[in-house]
Structures are given as C-alpha cells and as structure tokens.
Amino acid sequence: MSSSAVIASPSSPPRRAVLALAAVYLVWGSTYLGVLIGLEGFPPMLMSGIRFLVAGGALLAVLAARGAALPDARQWRAAVPIGLLLFAVGNGCICVAEQHIGSGVAAVVVATMPLWMAIFAALSGERPGRRECIGIAIGFAAVALLSAGADLRADPWATVILVGSPVGWALGSIIARRQPVGRGGLLAVAGAQMVCGGAGALLLGLASGERMAAVPPIRPLVAMLYLVLVGSLVGFIAYSWLLKHTRPLLATSYAFVNPVLAVALGALVAAEPLTWQTLVATPLVAAAVALVITARAS
C-alpha cells in the first residue's frame, strides 16, 4: 500500500469514517488535559484504576445485557498481562508523570509509542526499513530536544516514568496483536483488558499509599466522567470501527495528530507555557511517527 492511500475502504461510508476519525482525534487528543484536571481530586494510580475498572465493567455489562458472549477463562488469562501493560503501565505512568509535567509535553513523549513498537520489532528479528530508521532517529532526537528544555529537565524522575508509558503501550500492543480475538469479539476482549489493567492500577496505587482523602470537587469528577465515558468508551469504539472498516494507516493516524492537539489544548485551556523546544519537538515527533506508520503500512 502506498503512503498516500489514506482513504476509507469502498465498503465504508465516508461520513461514518470522518465522524469516527473526528472522535478519535478529538477524544484521545483531549484525554491528556482530562488527566491533568482529574489529578486535582484523584491520586494518579487510583484515578487510572477507577477509570478503567468502571469503563471495562460497563462495557462488559452492556455486552451481557445484549446477550453477547463474554470472555472465557483463557481470554481473561490473556487479558492480564495486556491490560497491565496498556492501562496500569501505559496510562498509569501518564497520570503519575502529569503531576509534574504539562499535559501537552506528556502527549508528545507518549506519541513516540509507534517508534518503540518499531524498535521492539527490530529486536525480534524484523529488519526496519530506511524510512523507519529515519523516523526513529527524528523521533528520539525530538524527545532529546524536549529533555533539554525546562518542561522535562525540572523533574528527571517524572520524565523516566513518562517514558514508561509508550514502552508499556508498545509491549502491550505487540502481545495483544498476537492474541486471537475469539469469543465475544473485540469489545469483550477490550472490556476484559480494561478491567484487568484497572484492577492492577488500583492495587498499585493502594500499595504505594495512595488514598482518597475526601470526595473530589466537581471539576475533577467531571473530568473523570469524561475519561470513562468519552475517553475510554467512545474513543475505543470509534477506533475499533476504524480498524475494521478503514485501512490501518488511516486508523492509526491519530498517533501523529494527537500530540499537536494536546499541546494546543494544554496551552489554551490550562495555560501551559509553550517553550521553543515544545514548538519544535511537537511537529518533529508527528513527522517521525508518520514516517514509521506509513513505512510499516506500505
């Protein structure tokens, strides 16, 4: 497939594809700001755990009410490592890091996830192409540029934790890709993974001493509701529809759109400062991810 073939398949209604894309771009690009607001009333790992336990449980409950098959014991076992990597590590690290790092900068670092997937594929024997190598080099040069700025340099430990997010997402995605969907379909499997990841994040939060000191104020409660209903459920359903009805390159294009949107939202809504490092690194990461994704899809 050529890199220019980023159009919906002939069987896909263009209007639905546009709506699904808009949902994924806007929803997943805005979740970083949602996490930042949610941290005003929730400890980081407890917030991540509650979010995905509720979202995954609600998804499985809806499927059960519709009479759909639910995951069996084998699928639940497979969901444990995937859910922990995707949601406890992948999302949990974002929540912990955003206590010290702006939401826009966090989104730029997390957007390197496809670069990590390419690296892990190379380590497993898949030889990367020239375009992938260029993309990886550009992406990590952009992150190094961010690290030289005040946004990441102020708290090195938070930066290390933040890098754990795309690494966790990449490993979890690689494992998930090798697992058959099986009983109940993609939504049932996703529900099981969310429940397992949410439970893991909740346990990690409690083990590290996190506690809810009081009922959160209305602002972080609304943010949590948004993250559960819109960020987790609407975003994932739209993404699943895109994976099924459009070409993979189009479905994964959110990866080089979201950091730009997240940086803009962080600046406009949360008054996060826009350093020259962020302004330069954001389009560089987007270009690097685009190079890697188009290379692997061609």
N, C-alpha and C positions, 0 to 999 in steps of 0.2 A: 504494500500500500504506500502511495506517495504521501509526503508530509502535507500536501495540500488537500488531501481527501478528508477534510474535517466536516463532513455533512452527514445528516441523518440517513439511515438506510432507506431504500424506497418504500419499505413496509411501514415506516414510522411517520405518523402525521407531523409535519413540520411545526405546527403550532404547539403540540404537546412537547416536542423536543425543545423548543425555545423556552416554554414555561418551566420544564424540568431543569434546564441549564440555568435559568434565572434563579430558580430556587437554590440550586447547589452553590452557585457563585455568591449570592447574597447571604444565604443562611450560613454556610461554612466560613465565609469571609467575616461574618459578624460574630461568630462564637467566641473569638479571642477577646473582643470587647465585653461580651456577656460574662465570660470567666472573670475578667477584671472587676466588673460590677458585683458579681456574686461573691467575690472574696471580701467584700465589705461586711458580710454577715456570716460567711461559712468558712471553716478551716479548709485548706486546699484538698487534701485527700478525702475527707468526709464529703465535700462537695462533689468531687468526681464520683465517689462511690454511690451516693444518693442518686445522682443524675442517671447513671447507667442501670442501677438496680430498678429504679422506677420506670425508666424508658423500656428496658428489656422485659420487665414483668408486664407492663401494659401491652407491649407488642404480642407477647405470648398469650395474654388473656384475650385480646381481640381475635387472634387466630383460633383459640379454643372456642370462643363464642360463635365463630363462623363455621365450626365443625372441621377445621383444617387439622391435619396431623401435626403433632408436637414432636420435638426431638426425642429420640430414643437414648438409651444409656450410652451407646457408642458415640453418638453425636455430642452428648454432654461431656464425655471424657475428652473428646477432641476440642471442645469449646473452651476448656480450662486454660491451656497454655496460650491459645489465640486471644481469648478475652483478656487475660492478664497482660499480655504484651500490648494489645491495641488500646485498652481502656485504662487499666491500672498504671501501666508504664507510659504509654503514649499520651494519654490525656492527663494522667496524674502529674507527670513531670511538668506539663504546661501550667497546671494550677499552682504547683509549688513555685515554679520559676517566676510566674507573673506577680508574685508578692514583691518582687524586686526589679523586674524587667517590664518595660512597656509592652502592651498587647501587640502593637504593630511590629516591633522588633522581634517579639516572640514568634509571630506568624511568619516572618521572613526566614528565621532559623528553621522552623518546623517544615517550611516548604521545601527544604532540601531532602525530604523523605525519598523521592524517586532516585536521587543521586545515591543514597545509601543502598537502595534496592539494586541499583546497577553494580555497586561495589560488591555486595554480597553475591550477586550472580556471577561476577568475575571470579570471586574466591572459590565458588563452587564449580568452576570449570568453564563457564560461559565467557568466551572471549569478547570483550567490549569492542565496538567499532570505533572508528576515528571520531565520529561526531559525539558519541557517548563520552569518550575520553576528554574531548574539548569541553563538553557540558559540565562534567565532574570538576575539571580544573577551574572553570569560571565560577561555578557554584561555591566551591570551598574558598576560592580567593575572595569572593564577596563576603562570606562569613568571617574570614580573617580580617577583612576591612571593618566589618561591624565590631569585631572584638577589639579593634584598636580605638574605637570610639568610647565615649563615656557611658553609652547605653549598656554595654556588656562588661566593660572593664571595671565598673563600680562594684560588681559582686561576682567574682570568678566562679564561686560555687554554684550560684544560680545559673550561670552560663553552662557549666558542666551538666547540671541537672536538666536544663532545657535541651541540650544536645541529645540527652537520653530519649526524648520524645520521638524524633524522627527515626532514631535507631530502633526503638520498640515497635513503632508503626511498620517499619520496613520488614523486620523479622516476623512480626505477626502476620503481615500480608503475604509473605513468602510461604509461611506454613499454611495459611488459610487457602492459598491458591492450589495447594497440593491435596486438600481435603475434598472429597466428593460432597456435593450438597445433600443428596439423599432425602430422607423422609422429611416432609413438611416444607421443603423448598428453602429458598434463600432467606426469607423473612424469619422463618422458625430458627434457622441456624444463627442468624444475626441476633435474635432475641436471646438465645442461649449464651452467645458470646458476651452480650451486654450484661446479662445477669452475673456471669462468672467474673467478668472484669470489674463490675461494680462491687461485688462482694469482696473481691481481692483488695480493691482500693479502700473500701470501708475498713477492712481488717488492718491494713497497713496504717491507716490514719489512727485507729484506736490504739494500735500497738506503739505508735510513736507519740502517744499522749494527747492527740487531738480530741477536743470535746466541744460540744455546743454549749457555750456559756449562757446563752439566752435565745429567745425566739428572734430570728433575724428581722431587721427592719423591712419595710415593704419593697424598697428598691432592690436589694439582693434577692428577695423572694420572687419578685417578678423576673429577675434575670435567671434564676434557677428554673422557673416555669418555662421561660423561653428556651433554655438549653435543653430541657427534657422534651417538650412538645415539638418545638421547631428545629432546634439544632440536631437532636438525635433522631426523632421520628420522621419529620417531614424531609429533612436533609437526606437521610439514608434511603427513604422510599424513592425520592427523586433520583438519587444516584443509582439505585438498583434498577429503576426503569431505564435510565440511560445506558447502563451496562447491557441490558437485554435488547434494547431497540435501536441503539446507535453504534457507530464504530467506536472501538476502545479509545482512540485518540481524542474524540470529542468528549467522551465520558470523563476522561482523566484530565481534561484541560483546566479544571478547577485549580489544579496544583500550581499553575503559573498565573492565575488570576487572583486567587485569594490573598496572597501577601500584599498585593497592591491595594486591594480594597481594605484590608485590615489596617494597613498603615494610614490610609485616608480617614477611616472611622476613628482610629485612635487619636489622630490629630484634631479632627473636627468635634468629636463628642467628648473625649476625655482630656483634651488639651495636652496631649503628649507632645513633647518637643520633636521637631524634625531636624535632626543633625544632617550635615552633609554626607556623613557615612551612610545613614539610613537612606537618603535620597539616591545615592549612587548604588548601594548594595541591593535595594529592592528590585529595580529592573534587571540587574545582573543575575540575581537568583531566578527571576521569572524566565529570563532568556536561557539560563543554564538548564532549568527543568524542562523547558520547551524543547531544547536540543536533545535531551536524553529521552523524553517521551516519544518524540517524533522518530528518533533513531530506532527505538525498540518497536515502534508500531509500523515501520516501513518495511 
